């Protein structure tokens, strides 16, 4: 049984809109230039440290137009506002 179906839908909406945003414009080209091993390192760090993971891969951050190292939570905040999901919250 689900505890909060609305929350599940909100997360699914944020993820799907984030993928849509990341594939717009030239972001897909930036994404393709990042080596899978580097993406795996970011993923494993996020699995270990969650939202407190410090992400300092500037090529990865450039996808989000971020110019300095930030915590993973800041990237999610960026996506929340850039996708417009915050307007549906």
C-alpha positions in Angstrom: 0.0 0.0 0.0 1.3 3.5 -0.8 1.7 5.9 2.0 1.2 9.1 -0.1 0.2 8.6 -3.8 0.3 12.4 -4.4 4.0 12.5 -3.3 4.8 9.6 -5.6 3.2 11.4 -8.5 5.0 14.6 -7.7 8.4 12.8 -7.7 7.6 11.1 -10.9 6.6 14.4 -12.5 9.8 16.1 -11.3 11.9 13.2 -12.7 10.2 13.1 -16.1 10.2 16.9 -16.5 13.9 17.0 -15.5 14.7 14.4 -18.3 12.7 16.6 -20.7 14.6 19.7 -19.7 18.0 18.0 -19.9 17.3 16.8 -23.4 16.2 20.2 -24.7 18.6 22.7 -26.3 22.2 21.5 -26.5 22.2 19.7 -23.2 22.1 16.3 -24.8 25.4 17.1 -26.5 26.9 18.1 -23.1 25.6 14.9 -21.5 27.1 12.7 -24.2 30.5 14.2 -23.7 30.7 13.1 -20.1 32.3 9.7 -19.6 30.1 7.0 -18.0 32.7 6.4 -15.3 32.4 10.0 -14.2 28.7 9.8 -14.1 29.0 6.5 -12.1 31.2 8.2 -9.6 28.6 11.0 -9.1 25.8 8.4 -8.8 27.7 6.3 -6.2 28.5 9.3 -4.2 24.9 10.3 -4.2 23.8 6.9 -3.1 26.3 7.0 -0.3 25.8 10.7 0.9 22.4 11.6 -0.6 21.6 15.3 -0.9 24.7 16.3 0.9 27.0 14.9 -1.9 29.4 17.6 -3.1 29.4 17.6 -6.8 32.5 19.2 -8.3 32.6 17.8 -11.8 32.4 21.1 -13.7 31.6 19.4 -17.1 28.6 17.8 -15.4 27.6 21.0 -13.6 27.8 23.0 -16.9 24.7 21.0 -18.0 22.8 23.0 -15.4 24.7 26.3 -16.0 26.2 25.9 -12.6 29.8 27.4 -12.4 30.9 26.2 -8.9 30.8 23.0 -6.9 27.4 22.4 -5.2 25.6 19.8 -3.2 23.2 17.4 -5.0 20.3 19.1 -3.2 21.1 22.3 -5.0 20.8 20.6 -8.4 17.4 19.2 -7.4 16.3 22.7 -6.4 17.5 24.0 -9.7 15.5 21.3 -11.5 12.4 21.9 -9.4 12.3 25.5 -10.4 13.6 25.2 -14.0 11.1 22.5 -14.9 8.2 24.6 -13.6 7.1 21.7 -11.3 7.1 24.2 -8.4 4.1 25.8 -10.0 2.1 22.6 -9.7 3.1 22.0 -6.1 
